[in-house]
């Protein structure tokens, strides 16, 4: 009984596919967040420079 369930679970690729998609989505999210932080810091530095030059 248990061996049959395990065999069916191992043959089922839907779970593996869902996990792969979740990993890909996580990687994309990490890259996007890192990129946004870098761009945000550059924009902040530019705005700080502009504010310092005006005042």
CHARMM-style PDB file with segment names, atoms N, HN, CA, C and O in Angstrom:
ATOM      1  N   UNK     1       0.832  -1.192   0.000  1.00  0.00      PROA
ATOM      2  CA  UNK     1       0.000   0.000   0.000  1.00  0.00      PROA
ATOM      3  C   UNK     1       0.879   1.258   0.000  1.00  0.00      PROA
ATOM      4  O   UNK     1       0.716   2.140  -0.843  1.00  0.00      PROA
ATOM      5  N   UNK     2       1.793   1.325   0.941  1.00  0.00      PROA
ATOM      6  HN  UNK     2       1.925   0.608   1.627  1.00  0.00      PROA
ATOM      7  CA  UNK     2       2.666   2.497   1.025  1.00  0.00      PROA
ATOM      8  C   UNK     2       3.590   2.573  -0.185  1.00  0.00      PROA
ATOM      9  O   UNK     2       3.858   3.656  -0.703  1.00  0.00      PROA
ATOM     10  N   UNK     3       4.068   1.430  -0.625  1.00  0.00      PROA
ATOM     11  HN  UNK     3       3.850   0.550  -0.204  1.00  0.00      PROA
ATOM     12  CA  UNK     3       4.948   1.390  -1.789  1.00  0.00      PROA
ATOM     13  C   UNK     3       4.209   1.846  -3.041  1.00  0.00      PROA
ATOM     14  O   UNK     3       4.799   2.506  -3.896  1.00  0.00      PROA
ATOM     15  N   UNK     4       2.950   1.512  -3.160  1.00  0.00      PROA
ATOM     16  HN  UNK     4       2.470   0.976  -2.466  1.00  0.00      PROA
ATOM     17  CA  UNK     4       2.146   1.931  -4.306  1.00  0.00      PROA
ATOM     18  C   UNK     4       1.970   3.453  -4.318  1.00  0.00      PROA
ATOM     19  O   UNK     4       2.090   4.100  -5.359  1.00  0.00      PROA
ATOM     20  N   UNK     5       1.685   4.004  -3.139  1.00  0.00      PROA
ATOM     21  HN  UNK     5       1.588   3.478  -2.293  1.00  0.00      PROA
ATOM     22  CA  UNK     5       1.525   5.460  -3.053  1.00  0.00      PROA
ATOM     23  C   UNK     5       2.830   6.175  -3.376  1.00  0.00      PROA
ATOM     24  O   UNK     5       2.830   7.192  -4.070  1.00  0.00      PROA
ATOM     25  N   UNK     6       3.930   5.649  -2.879  1.00  0.00      PROA
ATOM     26  HN  UNK     6       3.930   4.823  -2.315  1.00  0.00      PROA
ATOM     27  CA  UNK     6       5.231   6.243  -3.150  1.00  0.00      PROA
ATOM     28  C   UNK     6       5.552   6.168  -4.638  1.00  0.00      PROA
ATOM     29  O   UNK     6       6.076   7.121  -5.216  1.00  0.00      PROA
ATOM     30  N   UNK     7       5.241   5.050  -5.244  1.00  0.00      PROA
ATOM     31  HN  UNK     7       4.816   4.276  -4.775  1.00  0.00      PROA
ATOM     32  CA  UNK     7       5.494   4.884  -6.676  1.00  0.00      PROA
ATOM     33  C   UNK     7       4.681   5.888  -7.492  1.00  0.00      PROA
ATOM     34  O   UNK     7       5.199   6.492  -8.431  1.00  0.00      PROA
ATOM     35  N   UNK     8       3.409   6.065  -7.133  1.00  0.00      PROA
ATOM     36  HN  UNK     8       2.988   5.574  -6.370  1.00  0.00      PROA
ATOM     37  CA  UNK     8       2.559   7.027  -7.841  1.00  0.00      PROA
ATOM     38  C   UNK     8       3.077   8.454  -7.644  1.00  0.00      PROA
ATOM     39  O   UNK     8       3.060   9.265  -8.570  1.00  0.00      PROA
ATOM     40  N   UNK     9       3.537   8.747  -6.425  1.00  0.00      PROA
ATOM     41  HN  UNK     9       3.551   8.088  -5.673  1.00  0.00      PROA
ATOM     42  CA  UNK     9       4.049  10.085  -6.137  1.00  0.00      PROA
ATOM     43  C   UNK     9       5.287  10.371  -6.969  1.00  0.00      PROA
ATOM     44  O   UNK     9       5.427  11.466  -7.514  1.00  0.00      PROA
ATOM     45  N   UNK    10       6.180   9.406  -7.074  1.00  0.00      PROA
ATOM     46  HN  UNK    10       6.066   8.516  -6.631  1.00  0.00      PROA
ATOM     47  CA  UNK    10       7.408   9.606  -7.830  1.00  0.00      PROA
ATOM     48  C   UNK    10       7.154   9.728  -9.331  1.00  0.00      PROA
ATOM     49  O   UNK    10       7.894  10.415 -10.035  1.00  0.00      PROA
ATOM     50  N   UNK    11       6.116   9.068  -9.816  1.00  0.00      PROA
ATOM     51  HN  UNK    11       5.514   8.510  -9.245  1.00  0.00      PROA
ATOM     52  CA  UNK    11       5.783   9.145 -11.242  1.00  0.00      PROA
ATOM     53  C   UNK    11       5.033  10.426 -11.597  1.00  0.00      PROA
ATOM     54  O   UNK    11       5.010  10.834 -12.758  1.00  0.00      PROA
ATOM     55  N   UNK    12       4.421  11.062 -10.596  1.00  0.00      PROA
ATOM     56  HN  UNK    12       4.440  10.731  -9.652  1.00  0.00      PROA
ATOM     57  CA  UNK    12       3.651  12.272 -10.836  1.00  0.00      PROA
ATOM     58  C   UNK    12       4.605  13.448 -10.996  1.00  0.00      PROA
ATOM     59  O   UNK    12       5.356  13.766 -10.073  1.00  0.00      PROA
ATOM     60  N   UNK    13       4.584  14.090 -12.144  1.00  0.00      PROA
ATOM     61  HN  UNK    13       3.974  13.832 -12.894  1.00  0.00      PROA
ATOM     62  CA  UNK    13       5.514  15.202 -12.397  1.00  0.00      PROA
ATOM     63  C   UNK    13       4.904  16.568 -12.109  1.00  0.00      PROA
ATOM     64  O   UNK    13       5.594  17.582 -12.208  1.00  0.00      PROA
ATOM     65  N   UNK    14       3.627  16.612 -11.757  1.00  0.00      PROA
ATOM     66  HN  UNK    14       3.066  15.788 -11.676  1.00  0.00      PROA
ATOM     67  CA  UNK    14       2.987  17.912 -11.503  1.00  0.00      PROA
ATOM     68  C   UNK    14       3.618  18.614 -10.313  1.00  0.00      PROA
ATOM     69  O   UNK    14       3.841  19.824 -10.351  1.00  0.00      PROA
ATOM     70  N   UNK    15       3.905  17.868  -9.262  1.00  0.00      PROA
ATOM     71  HN  UNK    15       3.724  16.885  -9.231  1.00  0.00      PROA
ATOM     72  CA  UNK    15       4.515  18.467  -8.075  1.00  0.00      PROA
ATOM     73  C   UNK    15       5.899  18.996  -8.377  1.00  0.00      PROA
ATOM     74  O   UNK    15       6.258  20.088  -7.937  1.00  0.00      PROA
ATOM     75  N   UNK    16       6.679  18.235  -9.123  1.00  0.00      PROA
ATOM     76  HN  UNK    16       6.388  17.348  -9.481  1.00  0.00      PROA
ATOM     77  CA  UNK    16       8.035  18.668  -9.486  1.00  0.00      PROA
ATOM     78  C   UNK    16       7.978  19.915 -10.356  1.00  0.00      PROA
ATOM     79  O   UNK    16       8.788  20.827 -10.190  1.00  0.00      PROA
ATOM     80  N   UNK    17       7.035  19.960 -11.274  1.00  0.00      PROA
ATOM     81  HN  UNK    17       6.377  19.219 -11.408  1.00  0.00      PROA
ATOM     82  CA  UNK    17       6.901  21.120 -12.145  1.00  0.00      PROA
ATOM     83  C   UNK    17       6.516  22.358 -11.339  1.00  0.00      PROA
ATOM     84  O   UNK    17       7.036  23.448 -11.579  1.00  0.00      PROA
ATOM     85  N   UNK    18       5.610  22.190 -10.389  1.00  0.00      PROA
ATOM     86  HN  UNK    18       5.187  21.305 -10.193  1.00  0.00      PROA
ATOM     87  CA  UNK    18       5.201  23.317  -9.555  1.00  0.00      PROA
ATOM     88  C   UNK    18       6.384  23.835  -8.738  1.00  0.00      PROA
ATOM     89  O   UNK    18       6.557  25.045  -8.594  1.00  0.00      PROA
ATOM     90  N   UNK    19       7.187  22.934  -8.211  1.00  0.00      PROA
ATOM     91  HN  UNK    19       7.046  21.951  -8.328  1.00  0.00      PROA
ATOM     92  CA  UNK    19       8.357  23.340  -7.433  1.00  0.00      PROA
ATOM     93  C   UNK    19       9.350  24.072  -8.326  1.00  0.00      PROA
ATOM     94  O   UNK    19       9.929  25.077  -7.913  1.00  0.00      PROA
ATOM     95  N   UNK    20       9.552  23.586  -9.534  1.00  0.00      PROA
ATOM     96  HN  UNK    20       9.082  22.770  -9.870  1.00  0.00      PROA
ATOM     97  CA  UNK    20      10.472  24.251 -10.462  1.00  0.00      PROA
ATOM     98  C   UNK    20       9.991  25.662 -10.789  1.00  0.00      PROA
ATOM     99  O   UNK    20      10.787  26.600 -10.815  1.00  0.00      PROA
ATOM    100  N   UNK    21       8.688  25.814 -11.038  1.00  0.00      PROA
ATOM    101  HN  UNK    21       8.041  25.052 -11.017  1.00  0.00      PROA
ATOM    102  CA  UNK    21       8.149  27.142 -11.322  1.00  0.00      PROA
ATOM    103  C   UNK    21       8.306  28.060 -10.109  1.00  0.00      PROA
ATOM    104  O   UNK    21       8.604  29.244 -10.266  1.00  0.00      PROA
ATOM    105  N   UNK    22       8.111  27.528  -8.915  1.00  0.00      PROA
ATOM    106  HN  UNK    22       7.870  26.565  -8.788  1.00  0.00      PROA
ATOM    107  CA  UNK    22       8.268  28.326  -7.703  1.00  0.00      PROA
ATOM    108  C   UNK    22       9.718  28.777  -7.545  1.00  0.00      PROA
ATOM    109  O   UNK    22       9.974  29.919  -7.164  1.00  0.00      PROA
ATOM    110  N   UNK    23      10.660  27.895  -7.832  1.00  0.00      PROA
ATOM    111  HN  UNK    23      10.452  26.967  -8.141  1.00  0.00      PROA
ATOM    112  CA  UNK    23      12.073  28.266  -7.742  1.00  0.00      PROA
ATOM    113  C   UNK    23      12.444  29.332  -8.770  1.00  0.00      PROA
ATOM    114  O   UNK    23      13.190  30.262  -8.465  1.00  0.00      PROA
ATOM    115  N   UNK    24      11.925  29.196  -9.979  1.00  0.00      PROA
ATOM    116  HN  UNK    24      11.319  28.440 -10.227  1.00  0.00      PROA
ATOM    117  CA  UNK    24      12.194  30.184 -11.026  1.00  0.00      PROA
ATOM    118  C   UNK    24      11.598  31.531 -10.638  1.00  0.00      PROA
ATOM    119  O   UNK    24      12.246  32.566 -10.796  1.00  0.00      PROA
ATOM    120  N   UNK    25      10.366  31.524 -10.130  1.00  0.00      PROA
ATOM    121  HN  UNK    25       9.840  30.684 -10.002  1.00  0.00      PROA
ATOM    122  CA  UNK    25       9.722  32.772  -9.707  1.00  0.00      PROA
ATOM    123  C   UNK    25      10.497  33.420  -8.568  1.00  0.00      PROA
ATOM    124  O   UNK    25      10.639  34.642  -8.528  1.00  0.00      PROA
ATOM    125  N   UNK    26      10.997  32.610  -7.646  1.00  0.00      PROA
ATOM    126  HN  UNK    26      10.882  31.617  -7.678  1.00  0.00      PROA
ATOM    127  CA  UNK    26      11.784  33.140  -6.527  1.00  0.00      PROA
ATOM    128  C   UNK    26      13.070  33.780  -7.025  1.00  0.00      PROA
ATOM    129  O   UNK    26      13.456  34.853  -6.560  1.00  0.00      PROA
ATOM    130  N   UNK    27      13.723  33.133  -7.959  1.00  0.00      PROA
ATOM    131  HN  UNK    27      13.410  32.262  -8.337  1.00  0.00      PROA
ATOM    132  CA  UNK    27      14.963  33.680  -8.516  1.00  0.00      PROA
ATOM    133  C   UNK    27      14.705  35.001  -9.235  1.00  0.00      PROA
ATOM    134  O   UNK    27      15.470  35.954  -9.088  1.00  0.00      PROA
ATOM    135  N   UNK    28      13.640  35.052 -10.001  1.00  0.00      PROA
ATOM    136  HN  UNK    28      13.018  34.278 -10.120  1.00  0.00      PROA
ATOM    137  CA  UNK    28      13.285  36.293 -10.701  1.00  0.00      PROA
ATOM    138  C   UNK    28      12.989  37.399  -9.696  1.00  0.00      PROA
ATOM    139  O   UNK    28      13.390  38.545  -9.897  1.00  0.00      PROA
ATOM    140  N   UNK    29      12.288  37.062  -8.611  1.00  0.00      PROA
ATOM    141  HN  UNK    29      11.962  36.131  -8.447  1.00  0.00      PROA
ATOM    142  CA  UNK    29      11.972  38.059  -7.585  1.00  0.00      PROA
ATOM    143  C   UNK    29      13.241  38.590  -6.925  1.00  0.00      PROA
ATOM    144  O   UNK    29      13.366  39.793  -6.696  1.00  0.00      PROA
ATOM    145  N   UNK    30      14.179  37.703  -6.622  1.00  0.00      PROA
ATOM    146  HN  UNK    30      14.078  36.725  -6.809  1.00  0.00      PROA
ATOM    147  CA  UNK    30      15.430  38.131  -5.988  1.00  0.00      PROA
ATOM    148  C   UNK    30      16.207  39.057  -6.919  1.00  0.00      PROA
ATOM    149  O   UNK    30      16.728  40.085  -6.485  1.00  0.00      PROA
ATOM    150  N   UNK    31      16.283  38.698  -8.183  1.00  0.00      PROA
ATOM    151  HN  UNK    31      15.860  37.863  -8.536  1.00  0.00      PROA
ATOM    152  CA  UNK    31      17.003  39.533  -9.156  1.00  0.00      PROA
ATOM    153  C   UNK    31      16.312  40.887  -9.305  1.00  0.00      PROA
ATOM    154  O   UNK    31      16.975  41.923  -9.359  1.00  0.00      PROA
ATOM    155  N   UNK    32      14.992  40.877  -9.370  1.00  0.00      PROA
ATOM    156  HN  UNK    32      14.454  40.036  -9.325  1.00  0.00      PROA
ATOM    157  CA  UNK    32      14.254  42.128  -9.521  1.00  0.00      PROA
ATOM    158  C   UNK    32      14.444  43.030  -8.307  1.00  0.00      PROA
ATOM    159  O   UNK    32      14.656  44.234  -8.457  1.00  0.00      PROA
ATOM    160  N   UNK    33      14.371  42.465  -7.118  1.00  0.00      PROA
ATOM    161  HN  UNK    33      14.199  41.488  -6.996  1.00  0.00      PROA
ATOM    162  CA  UNK    33      14.544  43.266  -5.902  1.00  0.00      PROA
ATOM    163  C   UNK    33      15.944  43.848  -5.838  1.00  0.00      PROA
ATOM    164  O   UNK    33      16.122  45.017  -5.494  1.00  0.00      PROA
ATOM    165  N   UNK    34      16.937  43.034  -6.168  1.00  0.00      PROA
ATOM    166  HN  UNK    34      16.792  42.085  -6.447  1.00  0.00      PROA
ATOM    167  CA  UNK    34      18.324  43.517  -6.150  1.00  0.00      PROA
ATOM    168  C   UNK    34      18.517  44.652  -7.151  1.00  0.00      PROA
ATOM    169  O   UNK    34      19.153  45.660  -6.842  1.00  0.00      PROA
ATOM    170  N   UNK    35      17.976  44.486  -8.329  1.00  0.00      PROA
ATOM    171  HN  UNK    35      17.460  43.668  -8.580  1.00  0.00      PROA
ATOM    172  CA  UNK    35      18.089  45.527  -9.346  1.00  0.00      PROA
ATOM    173  C   UNK    35      17.389  46.808  -8.940  1.00  0.00      PROA
ATOM    174  O   UNK    35      17.912  47.902  -9.156  1.00  0.00      PROA
ATOM    175  N   UNK    36      16.215  46.678  -8.357  1.00  0.00      PROA
ATOM    176  HN  UNK    36      15.791  45.790  -8.182  1.00  0.00      PROA
ATOM    177  CA  UNK    36      15.468  47.861  -7.933  1.00  0.00      PROA
ATOM    178  C   UNK    36      16.188  48.595  -6.809  1.00  0.00      PROA
ATOM    179  O   UNK    36      16.187  49.825  -6.764  1.00  0.00      PROA
ATOM    180  N   UNK    37      16.798  47.845  -5.910  1.00  0.00      PROA
ATOM    181  HN  UNK    37      16.799  46.846  -5.947  1.00  0.00      PROA
ATOM    182  CA  UNK    37      17.549  48.489  -4.828  1.00  0.00      PROA
ATOM    183  C   UNK    37      18.739  49.261  -5.388  1.00  0.00      PROA
ATOM    184  O   UNK    37      19.020  50.376  -4.947  1.00  0.00      PROA
ATOM    185  N   UNK    38      19.435  48.678  -6.353  1.00  0.00      PROA
ATOM    186  HN  UNK    38      19.207  47.773  -6.711  1.00  0.00      PROA
ATOM    187  CA  UNK    38      20.593  49.342  -6.953  1.00  0.00      PROA
ATOM    188  C   UNK    38      20.165  50.606  -7.686  1.00  0.00      PROA
ATOM    189  O   UNK    38      20.799  51.652  -7.544  1.00  0.00      PROA
ATOM    190  N   UNK    39      19.109  50.517  -8.456  1.00  0.00      PROA
ATOM    191  HN  UNK    39      18.594  49.668  -8.571  1.00  0.00      PROA
ATOM    192  CA  UNK    39      18.619  51.686  -9.184  1.00  0.00      PROA
ATOM    193  C   UNK    39      18.099  52.739  -8.214  1.00  0.00      PROA
ATOM    194  O   UNK    39      18.313  53.936  -8.410  1.00  0.00      PROA
ATOM    195  N   UNK    40      17.414  52.286  -7.167  1.00  0.00      PROA
ATOM    196  HN  UNK    40      17.240  51.314  -7.008  1.00  0.00      PROA
ATOM    197  CA  UNK    40      16.899  53.215  -6.159  1.00  0.00      PROA
ATOM    198  C   UNK    40      18.013  53.982  -5.476  1.00  0.00      PROA
ATOM    199  O   UNK    40      17.884  55.181  -5.229  1.00  0.00      PROA
ATOM    200  N   UNK    41      19.105  53.301  -5.169  1.00  0.00      PROA
ATOM    201  HN  UNK    41      19.210  52.327  -5.370  1.00  0.00      PROA
ATOM    202  CA  UNK    41      20.243  53.973  -4.535  1.00  0.00      PROA
ATOM    203  C   UNK    41      20.876  54.993  -5.477  1.00  0.00      PROA
ATOM    204  O   UNK    41      21.280  56.071  -5.041  1.00  0.00      PROA
ATOM    205  N   UNK    42      20.964  54.663  -6.756  1.00  0.00      PROA
ATOM    206  HN  UNK    42      20.635  53.788  -7.110  1.00  0.00      PROA
ATOM    207  CA  UNK    42      21.533  55.609  -7.721  1.00  0.00      PROA
ATOM    208  C   UNK    42      20.643  56.843  -7.853  1.00  0.00      PROA
ATOM    209  O   UNK    42      21.137  57.968  -7.917  1.00  0.00      PROA
ATOM    210  N   UNK    43      19.343  56.628  -7.893  1.00  0.00      PROA
ATOM    211  HN  UNK    43      18.941  55.714  -7.841  1.00  0.00      PROA
ATOM    212  CA  UNK    43      18.414  57.755  -7.984  1.00  0.00      PROA
ATOM    213  C   UNK    43      18.505  58.612  -6.724  1.00  0.00      PROA
ATOM    214  O   UNK    43      18.514  59.841  -6.801  1.00  0.00      PROA
ATOM    215  N   UNK    44      18.571  57.962  -5.572  1.00  0.00      PROA
ATOM    216  HN  UNK    44      18.564  56.964  -5.509  1.00  0.00      PROA
ATOM    217  CA  UNK    44      18.698  58.708  -4.317  1.00  0.00      PROA
ATOM    218  C   UNK    44      19.967  59.551  -4.304  1.00  0.00      PROA
ATOM    219  O   UNK    44      19.939  60.706  -3.878  1.00  0.00      PROA
ATOM    220  N   UNK    45      21.067  58.992  -4.762  1.00  0.00      PROA
ATOM    221  HN  UNK    45      21.089  58.054  -5.109  1.00  0.00      PROA
ATOM    222  CA  UNK    45      22.317  59.758  -4.821  1.00  0.00      PROA
ATOM    223  C   UNK    45      22.201  60.951  -5.762  1.00  0.00      PROA
ATOM    224  O   UNK    45      22.689  62.037  -5.448  1.00  0.00      PROA
ATOM    225  N   UNK    46      21.571  60.761  -6.893  1.00  0.00      PROA
ATOM    226  HN  UNK    46      21.175  59.878  -7.148  1.00  0.00      PROA
ATOM    227  CA  UNK    46      21.398  61.866  -7.843  1.00  0.00      PROA
ATOM    228  C   UNK    46      20.532  62.971  -7.249  1.00  0.00      PROA
ATOM    229  O   UNK    46      20.854  64.153  -7.373  1.00  0.00      PROA
ATOM    230  N   UNK    47      19.434  62.585  -6.603  1.00  0.00      PROA
ATOM    231  HN  UNK    47      19.172  61.625  -6.502  1.00  0.00      PROA
ATOM    232  CA  UNK    47      18.557  63.580  -5.998  1.00  0.00      PROA
ATOM    233  C   UNK    47      19.255  64.306  -4.849  1.00  0.00      PROA
ATOM    234  O   UNK    47      19.047  65.503  -4.650  1.00  0.00      PROA
ATOM    235  N   UNK    48      20.072  63.591  -4.103  1.00  0.00      PROA
ATOM    236  HN  UNK    48      20.241  62.619  -4.265  1.00  0.00      PROA
ATOM    237  CA  UNK    48      20.832  64.215  -3.022  1.00  0.00      PROA
ATOM    238  C   UNK    48      21.824  65.230  -3.589  1.00  0.00      PROA
ATOM    239  O   UNK    48      21.967  66.326  -3.047  1.00  0.00      PROA
ATOM    240  N   UNK    49      22.505  64.873  -4.669  1.00  0.00      PROA
ATOM    241  HN  UNK    49      22.389  63.983  -5.110  1.00  0.00      PROA
ATOM    242  CA  UNK    49      23.429  65.801  -5.321  1.00  0.00      PROA
ATOM    243  C   UNK    49      22.715  67.046  -5.828  1.00  0.00      PROA
ATOM    244  O   UNK    49      23.217  68.160  -5.684  1.00  0.00      PROA
ATOM    245  N   UNK    50      21.549  66.853  -6.419  1.00  0.00      PROA
ATOM    246  HN  UNK    50      21.141  65.947  -6.535  1.00  0.00      PROA
ATOM    247  CA  UNK    50      20.775  67.998  -6.923  1.00  0.00      PROA
ATOM    248  C   UNK    50      20.357  68.887  -5.765  1.00  0.00      PROA
ATOM    249  O   UNK    50      20.464  70.110  -5.855  1.00  0.00      PROA
ATOM    250  N   UNK    51      19.879  68.287  -4.671  1.00  0.00      PROA
ATOM    251  HN  UNK    51      19.791  67.293  -4.598  1.00  0.00      PROA
ATOM    252  CA  UNK    51      19.445  69.057  -3.517  1.00  0.00      PROA
ATOM    253  C   UNK    51      20.622  69.822  -2.896  1.00  0.00      PROA
ATOM    254  O   UNK    51      20.466  70.969  -2.477  1.00  0.00      PROA
ATOM    255  N   UNK    52      21.768  69.202  -2.839  1.00  0.00      PROA
ATOM    256  HN  UNK    52      21.894  68.271  -3.179  1.00  0.00      PROA
ATOM    257  CA  UNK    52      22.947  69.873  -2.270  1.00  0.00      PROA
ATOM    258  C   UNK    52      23.399  71.042  -3.142  1.00  0.00      PROA
ATOM    259  O   UNK    52      23.825  72.077  -2.629  1.00  0.00      PROA
ATOM    260  N   UNK    53      23.306  70.873  -4.463  1.00  0.00      PROA
ATOM    261  HN  UNK    53      22.960  70.032  -4.879  1.00  0.00      PROA
ATOM    262  CA  UNK    53      23.721  71.943  -5.365  1.00  0.00      PROA
ATOM    263  C   UNK    53      22.728  73.101  -5.363  1.00  0.00      PROA
ATOM    264  O   UNK    53      23.124  74.248  -5.572  1.00  0.00      PROA
ATOM    265  N   UNK    54      21.456  72.823  -5.131  1.00  0.00      PROA
ATOM    266  HN  UNK    54      21.135  71.892  -4.961  1.00  0.00      PROA
ATOM    267  CA  UNK    54      20.452  73.885  -5.091  1.00  0.00      PROA
ATOM    268  C   UNK    54      20.535  74.664  -3.785  1.00  0.00      PROA
ATOM    269  O   UNK    54      20.335  75.879  -3.763  1.00  0.00      PROA
ATOM    270  N   UNK    55      20.827  73.963  -2.709  1.00  0.00      PROA
ATOM    271  HN  UNK    55      20.990  72.977  -2.727  1.00  0.00      PROA
ATOM    272  CA  UNK    55      20.798  74.635  -1.400  1.00  0.00      PROA
ATOM    273  C   UNK    55      22.147  74.970  -1.001  1.00  0.00      PROA
ATOM    274  OT1 UNK    55      22.351  75.541   0.070  1.00  0.00      PROA
TER     275      UNK     55
END
